Amino acid sequence: MRSLTAAFATLGACAGLLVTAGAGPAQAAPTPLPAHVFAPYFEAYSSDSPADLAQKSGARYLTMAFVQTEAKGSCTPYWNGSTSQPIASSVFGADFATLRSRGGDVIPSFGGYAADNGGTEIADSCTSVDSIAAAYQKVITTYDVTRLDMDIEDNSLTNKAGIDRRNQAIKKVQDWAAANGRPLQVSYTLPTTTSGLASSGLAVLKSAKTAGARVDVVNLMTFDYYDGAAHNMANDTKSAATGLYDQLAALYPAKTPAQLWGMIGVTEMPGIDDYGAAETFTTADATAVYDWAVAKGINTLSFWALQRDNGGCPGTGGSDTCSGIAQDPWYFTHTFAPFTRDGGPVADDFSLSVAPGSASVAPGASATATVSTQVTSGTAQPVALTVTGAPAGVTASVAPGSVTAGGTARLTVTAAASAAPGTYALSVTGTAGALSHSAAFTLTVSGPGGGSGALVNGGFESGSLGPWTCEGGGSVVTSPVHGGTYAVQGIPAGDRTGECAQNLTLAPNTAYTLSGWVQGSYAYLGVRGGASASTWTSSTGWTKLSVPFTTGASGAVTVYLHGWYGQGAVHGDVGKIKDAIKGQNKRYGDIAILYRTNAQSRVM
């Protein structure tokens, strides 16, 4: 281990230039971390030996939590803020050396919830940028590490002065490392929503860019959402990371898709997290996340924390020593451990999407949509495009039939006069060698009187949202449902109602009734735009709501379902709607509009 510990005897006594190595024998630079690394958090405040627990679990790399000051206002770093655990080779040094001898390494992490909450995160505590930078340098040189992690949450996310000082200090240390030929990465570990960073987390990255500090990895804490919703934790990890990818693409427009995915890390919390059973990361979730992480080529896979990787406390949430679910000891470590690997060639891959994702046409009419492809890793390859699933009387084609990944094409669907009314699921597929990706397109052929104003996919029985759009987290679900196979779920949060909505044009100056089955706290069903009407209920069971309204001169309205801020999820579903003209029951879906004229009604 190469250490400059003695050079920091006066650390905190003065602010000035960073300490640099003096003359002496040339020393080899430390080995950088692998391009893809599994590094679970290790609770350094426990009495466990990092080397011993790593050997028992099979984890070669550890994220050491946490480094902080002993009191607010201090500039001196300690492990866990304990003066009995200074940054010195005598504390953890032998463990780290043993880990390296086995082909592993450590990532010291600054901050953590307790420090961020109590003001002992070093950039919040210390007002000298030079002293903060010197503390970072001390950890680097004492333990010869190549990455520092900044775990920033709670009050640290709103401390703008601390955020800016931290990034300015990171820039200083990065300049020092470059001048001394030392590899150095910096990761930010931040809380997330299911659709990416909240504005406070994004502000941390924007501050880093302003300061000229390089952020190598943005590591999302994909747990403790506290949004009152039931979660599929694996799917939420993917959607959170995809949202982060889009945010990073906007922040760093010169980076390629592979580089952007290579900046992303995810940290799970195995079993039941601090929120409770609604946020349970299962053993099946672990496999799904591992496969996804490998396919996307993200940088870091982690979880909180190594000491929790056992099933010793069934039903207990947020424990430091067990997961709270039935599992084999070290199950999550064994599942994630193969993720660690060096870069090597990046596999070519692409994504495919269709916008809009649905259309309604009358017999004899046509509709179009744009098919978009994008390179997600490697280089652009030719992609052959096809469309399947068109019913009798409907033709569907994509032109051109082949594009280079990154290009677009046009989907055209035409309904003949003989096309049967109904809703149909089409699939647009792109193929490049052995790779194949598909996107759904929902086509509704309207029946007599339906016209272009028909409510499309009112039953969500296509299995997808289109053409409905939902605020973050909204989706089609298979449970709970009132009838059929699917229902829609809206996810309110502190800053949103979880609305799902669809725009349509009805006959002008005409009376209608919107009806649907809903359940959940403060579940609203309504219209706005060319008409304004709504009603609501708050129930744990299904309740049918009806909303009479009259369109204006344009006939344009927006139909919506939503909950209320910070309340639980809401759902929309229904059994059957009776067609009063034909006197028979027809399934039209979860939410329907009834057109009323001359005391008759028919489903739109």
C-alpha positions as CSV (number, residue, x, y, z in Angstrom):
1,M,0.0,0.0,0.0
2,R,1.3,3.4,-1.0
3,S,0.5,6.1,1.6
4,L,1.1,9.8,2.1
5,T,-0.6,9.8,5.5
6,A,2.3,11.6,7.2
7,A,2.0,14.5,4.8
8,F,-1.4,15.3,6.2
9,A,-0.4,15.9,9.8
10,T,-1.4,19.5,9.4
11,L,-4.6,18.7,7.5
12,G,-7.3,21.2,8.6
13,A,-4.7,23.5,10.1
14,C,-4.5,25.4,6.8
15,A,-6.2,25.7,3.4
16,G,-4.0,25.8,0.4
17,L,-2.5,23.7,-2.4
18,L,-3.1,20.0,-2.3
19,V,-0.2,17.9,-1.2
20,T,1.7,16.2,-4.0
21,A,4.2,13.4,-3.9
22,G,7.8,14.4,-3.4
23,A,10.9,13.0,-5.0
24,G,11.5,9.3,-4.5
25,P,11.4,5.9,-6.2
26,A,8.9,5.6,-9.0
27,Q,5.8,3.7,-8.0
28,A,3.3,1.9,-10.2
29,A,-0.1,3.5,-10.6
30,P,-2.9,1.6,-8.8
31,T,-5.1,-0.6,-11.0
32,P,-8.4,0.9,-12.1
33,L,-11.7,-0.8,-11.4
34,P,-13.1,-3.1,-14.1
35,A,-15.4,-1.5,-16.7
36,H,-18.3,-3.3,-15.2
37,V,-18.2,-3.9,-11.5
38,F,-20.3,-5.5,-8.8
39,A,-19.5,-3.7,-5.5
40,P,-22.1,-4.1,-2.7
41,Y,-22.0,-1.7,0.2
42,F,-20.3,-2.8,3.3
43,E,-21.5,-1.4,6.6
44,A,-18.2,-0.1,8.0
45,Y,-19.9,0.8,11.3
46,S,-20.3,-2.9,12.1
47,S,-17.6,-5.1,13.7
48,D,-17.3,-7.2,10.6
49,S,-14.0,-7.6,8.7
50,P,-14.4,-6.5,5.1
51,A,-11.9,-9.2,3.9
52,D,-13.6,-11.9,5.9
53,L,-17.1,-11.1,4.8
54,A,-16.0,-10.7,1.2
55,Q,-14.4,-14.2,1.2
56,K,-17.5,-15.8,2.8
57,S,-19.9,-14.1,0.3
58,G,-17.8,-14.2,-2.8
59,A,-17.9,-10.4,-3.3
60,R,-14.4,-9.2,-4.5
61,Y,-15.2,-5.5,-4.6
62,L,-16.8,-3.5,-1.8
63,T,-18.2,0.0,-1.5
64,M,-17.2,1.1,2.0
65,A,-19.9,3.1,3.9
66,F,-19.2,5.7,5.1
67,V,-16.6,8.5,5.5
68,Q,-17.8,11.7,7.3
69,T,-16.7,14.2,9.8
70,E,-17.1,13.7,13.6
71,A,-19.1,16.9,14.0
72,K,-20.8,19.6,12.0
73,G,-18.2,22.2,11.1
74,S,-15.3,19.9,11.1
75,C,-13.0,19.3,8.0
76,T,-11.5,16.0,9.3
77,P,-12.6,12.8,7.7
78,Y,-13.2,9.6,9.8
79,W,-14.9,6.3,9.1
80,N,-18.5,6.7,10.2
81,G,-17.5,10.0,11.9
82,S,-15.8,8.1,14.7
83,T,-12.6,9.5,16.0
84,S,-11.5,6.0,16.9
85,Q,-11.6,5.2,13.2
86,P,-9.3,7.8,11.5
87,I,-8.3,7.6,7.8
88,A,-5.1,5.7,8.4
89,S,-3.6,2.4,7.2
90,S,-4.1,1.0,10.7
91,V,-7.9,1.2,10.1
92,F,-9.0,-1.3,7.4
93,G,-5.7,-1.1,5.7
94,A,-4.9,-4.8,6.2
95,D,-8.4,-5.8,5.0
96,F,-8.0,-3.8,1.8
97,A,-4.6,-5.3,1.1
98,T,-6.1,-8.7,1.5
99,L,-8.9,-7.9,-0.9
100,R,-6.4,-6.7,-3.5
101,S,-4.4,-9.9,-3.1
102,R,-7.6,-11.8,-4.1
103,G,-8.1,-9.6,-7.2
104,G,-10.6,-7.1,-5.7
105,D,-10.6,-3.6,-4.4
106,V,-12.7,-1.0,-2.4
107,I,-14.6,2.2,-3.2
108,P,-14.7,4.5,-0.2
109,S,-18.1,6.3,0.0
110,F,-18.5,9.8,1.5
111,G,-21.8,10.8,3.1
112,G,-24.8,8.5,3.5
113,Y,-28.2,9.2,5.0
114,A,-27.0,9.9,8.6
115,A,-24.2,12.2,7.5
116,D,-26.5,14.0,5.0
117,N,-29.2,14.4,7.5
118,G,-26.9,15.6,10.4
119,G,-24.6,17.9,8.5
120,T,-21.5,15.8,8.9
121,E,-21.1,15.0,5.2
122,I,-17.7,16.7,4.6
123,A,-18.8,19.2,2.0
124,D,-21.7,20.2,4.1
125,S,-19.6,20.3,7.3
126,C,-16.5,22.0,6.0
127,T,-16.6,25.5,4.3
128,S,-13.1,25.3,2.8
129,V,-13.0,23.8,-0.7
130,D,-9.2,23.2,-0.4
131,S,-9.7,21.3,2.9
132,I,-12.4,19.1,1.4
133,A,-10.2,18.4,-1.6
134,A,-7.3,17.5,0.8
135,A,-9.6,15.1,2.7
136,Y,-10.5,13.4,-0.6
137,Q,-6.8,13.2,-1.5
138,K,-6.0,11.8,1.9
139,V,-8.4,8.9,1.5
140,I,-7.1,8.2,-2.1
141,T,-3.4,8.1,-1.0
142,T,-3.9,6.4,2.3
143,Y,-5.7,3.5,0.7
144,D,-4.5,3.8,-2.9
145,V,-8.0,3.7,-4.3
146,T,-9.1,4.7,-7.8
147,R,-12.7,5.6,-7.2
148,L,-14.5,7.8,-4.6
149,D,-18.3,7.6,-4.2
150,M,-20.4,10.5,-3.0
151,D,-23.6,9.3,-1.4
152,I,-25.8,12.4,-1.4
153,E,-29.4,12.3,-0.1
154,D,-31.8,14.0,2.3
155,N,-30.6,17.5,3.5
156,S,-27.4,17.3,1.4
157,L,-29.6,17.5,-1.8
158,T,-30.9,21.0,-0.8
159,N,-27.6,22.4,0.6
160,K,-26.5,24.3,-2.6
161,A,-23.4,25.7,-1.0
162,G,-22.3,22.2,0.0
163,I,-23.2,20.8,-3.5
164,D,-21.0,23.5,-5.1
165,R,-18.1,23.1,-2.7
166,R,-18.2,19.3,-3.2
167,N,-17.9,19.6,-7.0
168,Q,-15.3,22.3,-6.8
169,A,-13.2,20.0,-4.5
170,I,-13.7,17.1,-6.9
171,K,-12.4,19.2,-9.7
172,K,-9.3,20.0,-7.7
173,V,-8.6,16.4,-6.8
174,Q,-9.2,15.3,-10.4
175,D,-6.6,17.9,-11.6
176,W,-4.2,16.6,-9.0
177,A,-4.7,13.0,-10.0
178,A,-4.2,13.8,-13.7
179,A,-0.9,15.7,-12.9
180,N,0.4,12.8,-10.9
181,G,-0.6,10.1,-13.3
182,R,-3.2,8.5,-11.0
183,P,-6.4,6.9,-12.3
184,L,-9.4,8.4,-10.5
185,Q,-13.1,8.0,-10.9
186,V,-15.9,9.8,-9.1
187,S,-19.4,8.3,-8.7
188,Y,-22.5,10.0,-7.3
189,T,-25.0,7.8,-5.5
190,L,-28.4,9.6,-5.6
191,P,-32.0,8.7,-4.7
192,T,-34.3,8.3,-7.7
193,T,-37.9,8.2,-8.8
194,T,-39.1,5.4,-11.0
195,S,-38.6,7.6,-14.0
196,G,-35.2,9.1,-13.3
197,L,-33.6,11.6,-11.0
198,A,-35.8,14.2,-9.3
199,S,-34.8,17.8,-9.9
200,S,-32.7,18.0,-6.8
201,G,-30.5,15.1,-7.9
202,L,-30.2,16.5,-11.4
203,A,-29.1,19.8,-9.9
204,V,-26.1,18.0,-8.3
205,L,-24.9,16.9,-11.8
206,K,-25.5,20.3,-13.3
207,S,-23.4,21.8,-10.5
208,A,-20.6,19.3,-11.3
209,K,-20.7,20.3,-15.0
210,T,-20.5,24.0,-14.1
211,A,-17.5,23.3,-11.8
212,G,-15.8,21.3,-14.5
213,A,-15.9,18.2,-12.4
214,R,-16.1,14.9,-14.3
215,V,-18.8,12.5,-13.1
216,D,-17.9,9.0,-14.1
217,V,-20.8,7.1,-12.7
218,V,-24.3,8.1,-11.6
219,N,-25.5,5.4,-9.2
220,L,-29.2,5.3,-8.6
221,M,-30.6,4.1,-5.2
222,T,-33.5,2.1,-6.8
223,F,-35.4,1.5,-3.5
224,D,-37.1,3.6,-0.8
225,Y,-39.4,5.3,-3.3
226,Y,-41.9,6.2,-0.5
227,D,-44.6,7.0,-3.1
228,G,-47.4,4.8,-1.7
229,A,-47.5,2.5,-4.7
230,A,-47.0,-1.2,-5.1
231,H,-43.8,-1.9,-7.0
232,N,-42.3,-4.3,-9.4
233,M,-38.8,-3.5,-8.3
234,A,-37.0,-4.9,-11.3
235,N,-39.2,-3.0,-13.7
236,D,-38.8,0.1,-11.7
237,T,-35.0,-0.2,-11.8
238,K,-35.2,-0.4,-15.6
239,S,-37.5,2.6,-15.9
240,A,-35.5,4.7,-13.4
241,A,-32.2,3.9,-15.3
242,T,-33.9,4.7,-18.7
243,G,-35.1,8.0,-17.3
244,L,-31.5,8.7,-16.1
245,Y,-30.1,7.8,-19.5
246,D,-32.4,10.4,-21.1
247,Q,-31.3,13.0,-18.5
248,L,-27.6,12.2,-19.1
249,A,-28.1,12.4,-22.8
250,A,-29.4,15.9,-22.5
251,L,-26.6,16.9,-20.1
252,Y,-23.8,15.3,-22.1
253,P,-25.0,15.4,-25.8
254,A,-21.6,14.4,-27.2
255,K,-21.6,11.0,-25.5
256,T,-22.6,7.9,-27.5
257,P,-25.4,5.6,-26.2
258,A,-22.8,3.1,-25.0
259,Q,-20.9,5.8,-23.1
260,L,-24.1,7.0,-21.5
261,W,-25.1,3.5,-20.3
262,G,-21.5,3.1,-19.2
263,M,-22.1,6.0,-16.8
264,I,-25.0,4.4,-15.0
265,G,-25.0,2.3,-11.8
266,V,-27.9,0.9,-9.8
267,T,-28.0,0.0,-6.1
268,E,-30.8,-2.3,-4.9
269,M,-31.9,-3.1,-1.4
270,P,-32.5,-6.9,-1.3
271,G,-35.7,-8.0,0.3
272,I,-38.0,-5.5,2.1
273,D,-36.6,-2.0,2.1
274,D,-37.2,0.8,4.6
275,Y,-40.6,1.7,3.2
276,G,-42.1,-1.8,3.7
277,A,-43.5,-4.8,1.9
278,A,-44.8,-2.8,-1.0
279,E,-41.2,-2.3,-2.0
280,T,-39.7,-5.8,-1.9
281,F,-36.8,-6.7,-4.1
282,T,-37.2,-10.5,-4.7
283,T,-34.8,-13.2,-5.8
284,A,-36.5,-13.2,-9.2
285,D,-36.0,-9.4,-9.4
286,A,-32.2,-10.0,-8.9
287,T,-32.0,-12.3,-11.9
288,A,-34.0,-9.9,-14.1
289,V,-31.9,-6.9,-13.1
290,Y,-28.7,-8.8,-13.6
291,D,-29.7,-9.9,-17.1
292,W,-30.8,-6.3,-18.0
293,A,-27.6,-4.7,-16.5
294,V,-25.4,-7.0,-18.6
295,A,-27.4,-6.4,-21.8
296,K,-27.3,-2.6,-21.3
297,G,-23.6,-2.5,-20.3
298,I,-24.1,-0.3,-17.2
299,N,-21.0,0.4,-15.1
300,T,-21.9,-0.6,-11.6
301,L,-24.2,-3.1,-9.9
302,S,-24.5,-2.9,-6.2
303,F,-26.9,-3.4,-3.2
304,W,-27.3,-2.2,0.3
305,A,-25.7,-4.0,2.1
306,L,-23.5,-7.1,2.2
307,Q,-24.5,-7.8,5.8
308,R,-28.2,-8.0,4.8
309,D,-27.7,-10.8,2.3
310,N,-29.5,-13.5,4.3
311,G,-33.1,-14.5,5.2
312,G,-32.7,-14.3,8.9
313,C,-35.7,-12.1,9.7
314,P,-38.7,-13.0,7.7
315,G,-41.2,-10.1,7.3
316,T,-38.8,-7.5,8.7
317,G,-38.1,-4.4,6.6
318,G,-35.1,-2.2,6.5
319,S,-32.9,-4.3,8.8
320,D,-29.1,-3.8,8.7
321,T,-28.5,-7.5,9.2
322,C,-31.0,-9.4,7.1
323,S,-33.2,-9.1,4.0
324,G,-36.6,-10.0,5.5
325,I,-37.5,-12.5,2.8
326,A,-36.9,-16.2,2.4
327,Q,-33.5,-16.7,0.6
328,D,-30.3,-18.7,0.7
329,P,-27.4,-17.0,2.4
330,W,-25.5,-14.8,-0.1
331,Y,-28.1,-15.4,-2.8
332,F,-28.0,-11.8,-4.1
333,T,-24.2,-11.7,-4.0
334,H,-23.9,-14.9,-5.9
335,T,-26.4,-13.7,-8.5
336,F,-24.7,-10.3,-9.1
337,A,-21.0,-11.4,-8.7
338,P,-20.5,-12.5,-12.4
339,F,-21.3,-8.9,-13.4
340,T,-17.7,-7.9,-12.7
341,R,-15.8,-8.0,-15.9
342,D,-13.4,-5.9,-17.9
343,G,-14.6,-4.0,-20.9
344,G,-13.8,-6.0,-24.0
345,P,-15.7,-5.4,-27.3
346,V,-19.1,-3.8,-26.9
347,A,-21.8,-5.8,-28.6
348,D,-23.9,-4.0,-31.3
349,D,-27.5,-3.4,-30.3
350,F,-30.4,-1.1,-31.1
351,S,-33.8,-0.1,-29.8
352,L,-37.1,0.4,-31.7
353,S,-40.2,2.4,-31.0
354,V,-43.4,3.5,-32.7
355,A,-45.0,6.9,-32.3
356,P,-47.9,7.4,-31.9
357,G,-48.4,3.9,-30.5
358,S,-52.0,3.7,-31.6
359,A,-54.5,5.0,-34.1
360,S,-58.3,4.8,-34.8
361,V,-59.5,4.6,-38.5
362,A,-62.9,4.3,-40.1
363,P,-63.3,1.6,-42.8
364,G,-61.8,3.0,-46.0
365,A,-59.4,5.3,-44.2
366,S,-55.6,5.2,-43.4
367,A,-53.3,6.2,-40.5
368,T,-49.5,6.6,-40.2
369,A,-46.9,6.4,-37.5
370,T,-43.1,6.9,-37.3
371,V,-40.9,3.9,-36.6
372,S,-37.7,5.1,-34.9
373,T,-34.5,3.1,-34.2
374,Q,-31.5,4.1,-32.1
375,V,-28.1,2.6,-31.4
376,T,-27.9,1.5,-27.8
377,S,-24.4,-0.1,-27.9
378,G,-21.6,-0.7,-30.4
379,T,-22.0,0.5,-34.0
380,A,-25.0,1.1,-36.3
381,Q,-26.1,-2.0,-38.2
382,P,-28.7,-2.5,-41.0
383,V,-32.2,-3.2,-39.4
384,A,-34.9,-4.9,-41.5
385,L,-38.4,-3.8,-40.6
386,T,-41.6,-5.8,-40.7
387,V,-45.2,-5.5,-39.3
388,T,-47.5,-8.3,-38.3
389,G,-50.9,-8.8,-36.7
390,A,-53.1,-6.9,-39.2
391,P,-56.6,-8.4,-39.4
392,A,-58.5,-9.3,-42.5
393,G,-59.3,-6.1,-44.5
394,V,-56.4,-4.2,-43.1
395,T,-53.1,-3.7,-44.8
396,A,-50.0,-2.6,-42.9
397,S,-46.5,-1.8,-44.3
398,V,-43.3,-0.1,-43.3
399,A,-41.3,2.0,-45.7
400,P,-38.4,1.8,-46.2
401,G,-38.2,-1.9,-45.3
402,S,-34.7,-1.5,-44.0
403,V,-32.8,1.4,-42.2
404,T,-29.5,1.8,-40.6
405,A,-29.9,1.8,-36.8
406,G,-30.5,5.5,-35.9
407,G,-32.8,5.9,-38.9
408,T,-36.6,6.2,-39.1
409,A,-39.4,4.7,-41.3
410,R,-43.1,5.2,-41.8
411,L,-45.8,2.7,-40.8
412,T,-48.9,2.9,-42.8
413,V,-52.2,1.1,-42.0
414,T,-55.2,1.1,-44.3
415,A,-58.6,-0.3,-43.4
416,A,-60.7,-1.5,-46.4
417,A,-64.5,-0.9,-46.4
418,S,-64.9,-4.6,-45.4
419,A,-62.6,-4.3,-42.3
420,A,-64.4,-5.5,-39.2
421,P,-64.7,-3.0,-36.4
422,G,-62.5,-3.8,-33.3
423,T,-59.2,-3.1,-31.6
424,Y,-56.2,-5.0,-32.9
425,A,-52.6,-5.5,-31.7
426,L,-50.0,-5.0,-34.4
427,S,-46.3,-5.6,-33.9
428,V,-43.5,-3.8,-35.7
429,T,-40.2,-5.8,-35.6
430,G,-36.7,-4.8,-36.4
431,T,-34.1,-7.5,-37.1
432,A,-30.3,-7.1,-37.4
433,G,-28.6,-10.5,-37.6
434,A,-29.4,-12.4,-34.5
435,L,-30.9,-9.3,-32.8
436,S,-34.6,-8.6,-32.8
437,H,-36.7,-5.9,-31.1
438,S,-40.4,-5.2,-31.4
439,A,-42.8,-2.4,-30.5
440,A,-46.6,-2.6,-30.2
441,F,-49.0,-0.6,-32.3
442,T,-52.8,-0.6,-31.3
443,L,-55.2,-0.2,-34.2
444,T,-58.9,0.5,-33.7
445,V,-61.2,0.1,-36.7
446,S,-64.3,2.0,-35.8
447,G,-67.8,0.6,-36.3
448,P,-70.9,2.4,-37.8
449,G,-71.3,5.7,-36.1
450,G,-68.0,5.4,-34.3
451,G,-66.1,7.7,-36.5
452,S,-62.7,9.2,-35.6
453,G,-64.1,10.2,-32.2
454,A,-64.1,6.7,-30.7
455,L,-62.4,6.2,-27.4
456,V,-59.4,4.1,-28.3
457,N,-58.3,1.2,-26.1
458,G,-60.8,2.1,-23.5
459,G,-60.6,-1.4,-22.1
460,F,-56.7,-1.5,-22.0
461,E,-57.2,-5.0,-23.4
462,S,-54.4,-4.4,-25.8
463,G,-52.1,-4.9,-22.8
464,S,-50.5,-1.5,-23.4
465,L,-51.4,2.2,-22.7
466,G,-51.5,3.7,-26.2
467,P,-53.0,6.1,-27.0
468,W,-53.4,6.9,-23.3
469,T,-50.5,8.7,-21.7
470,C,-49.7,8.5,-18.0
471,E,-47.6,10.5,-15.6
472,G,-44.5,8.7,-14.2
473,G,-45.2,5.2,-13.0
474,G,-48.6,4.8,-14.7
475,S,-49.0,1.5,-16.5
476,V,-51.4,-1.3,-17.6
477,V,-51.7,-4.0,-15.0
478,T,-53.3,-7.5,-14.6
479,S,-54.3,-7.0,-11.0
480,P,-56.6,-5.7,-9.7
481,V,-59.1,-5.7,-12.6
482,H,-62.9,-5.4,-12.6
483,G,-63.5,-7.3,-15.8
484,G,-61.4,-8.7,-18.7
485,T,-57.6,-9.2,-18.3
486,Y,-56.2,-5.7,-17.9
487,A,-56.8,-2.4,-16.1
488,V,-54.9,0.9,-15.9
489,Q,-53.0,2.0,-12.8
490,G,-52.1,5.6,-12.0
491,I,-49.3,6.4,-9.5
492,P,-49.8,9.7,-7.6
493,A,-46.8,11.2,-5.8
494,G,-46.0,14.3,-3.9
495,D,-45.7,16.4,-7.1
496,R,-48.3,14.7,-9.3
497,T,-51.8,13.2,-9.4
498,G,-50.7,10.1,-11.5
499,E,-53.0,11.1,-14.3
500,C,-53.7,8.9,-17.3
501,A,-55.4,10.8,-20.2
502,Q,-56.4,10.5,-23.9
503,N,-57.3,13.3,-26.3
504,L,-60.2,12.8,-28.8
505,T,-62.5,14.7,-31.0
506,L,-66.3,14.1,-30.6
507,A,-69.3,15.6,-32.3
508,P,-69.5,19.4,-31.4
509,N,-72.2,20.7,-29.1
510,T,-73.4,17.2,-28.2
511,A,-74.3,15.6,-24.9
512,Y,-72.3,12.6,-23.8
513,T,-71.7,10.5,-20.6
514,L,-68.3,9.2,-19.7
515,S,-68.4,6.2,-17.5
516,G,-66.0,3.7,-15.9
517,W,-65.1,1.6,-12.9
518,V,-62.5,2.9,-10.5
519,Q,-60.9,2.1,-7.2
520,G,-58.5,3.9,-4.9
521,S,-58.1,6.9,-2.7
522,Y,-59.6,10.0,-4.3
523,A,-60.0,8.3,-7.8
524,Y,-61.2,11.0,-10.3
525,L,-62.8,10.4,-13.7
526,G,-63.4,13.4,-15.9
527,V,-63.1,15.5,-19.1
528,R,-61.5,18.8,-19.8
529,G,-60.7,21.0,-22.7
530,G,-63.8,21.5,-24.9
531,A,-65.9,20.4,-21.9
532,S,-65.3,20.4,-18.1
533,A,-66.8,17.8,-15.8
534,S,-65.6,15.2,-13.3
535,T,-66.5,13.1,-10.3
536,W,-64.6,11.1,-7.8
537,T,-64.8,8.4,-5.1
538,S,-62.5,7.1,-2.4
539,S,-63.0,3.3,-2.0
540,T,-61.0,0.1,-1.6
541,G,-63.5,-1.6,-3.9
542,W,-64.6,-1.0,-7.4
543,T,-67.1,1.9,-7.9
544,K,-68.8,2.9,-11.2
545,L,-68.6,6.6,-12.0
546,S,-70.6,8.4,-14.6
547,V,-69.7,11.9,-15.9
548,P,-72.3,13.7,-18.1
549,F,-70.8,16.5,-20.3
550,T,-71.6,18.5,-23.4
551,T,-68.9,19.2,-26.0
552,G,-68.2,22.7,-27.3
553,A,-67.9,24.0,-30.9
554,S,-64.7,22.0,-31.6
555,G,-65.8,18.7,-30.1
556,A,-62.2,18.3,-28.7
557,V,-61.9,16.9,-25.1
558,T,-59.4,15.2,-22.9
559,V,-60.6,12.2,-21.0
560,Y,-58.7,11.5,-17.8
561,L,-58.4,9.3,-14.7
562,H,-56.2,10.3,-11.8
563,G,-55.7,10.1,-8.0
564,W,-54.5,12.8,-5.6
565,Y,-51.1,14.1,-4.5
566,G,-49.3,11.7,-2.2
567,Q,-52.1,9.2,-2.0
568,G,-52.0,5.6,-3.1
569,A,-52.4,4.1,-6.6
570,V,-55.7,4.4,-8.5
571,H,-57.1,1.9,-11.0
572,G,-59.6,2.1,-13.9
573,D,-61.6,-0.9,-15.2
574,V,-65.2,-2.0,-16.1
575,G,-67.2,-5.1,-17.1
576,K,-69.6,-4.4,-20.0
577,I,-71.4,-1.5,-21.5
578,K,-74.9,-2.0,-22.9
579,D,-75.7,-0.8,-26.4
580,A,-79.2,0.5,-26.0
581,I,-79.8,0.8,-29.7
582,K,-79.1,-2.9,-30.5
583,G,-80.2,-4.2,-27.1
584,Q,-77.2,-6.4,-26.6
585,N,-74.1,-6.5,-24.4
586,K,-70.8,-5.7,-25.9
587,R,-67.4,-5.4,-24.3
588,Y,-66.0,-2.0,-25.1
589,G,-63.5,-1.7,-22.3
590,D,-62.7,-0.1,-19.0
591,I,-63.7,3.4,-19.7
592,A,-66.4,4.3,-22.3
593,I,-68.3,7.3,-23.6
594,L,-72.0,7.1,-24.3
595,Y,-73.5,9.4,-27.0
596,R,-77.0,10.6,-26.1
597,T,-79.6,12.0,-28.5
598,N,-83.4,11.6,-28.6
599,A,-83.4,9.5,-25.5
600,Q,-81.2,6.9,-27.1
601,S,-77.6,6.0,-26.3
602,R,-74.8,4.2,-28.1
603,V,-71.3,3.4,-27.1
604,M,-68.6,5.5,-28.7
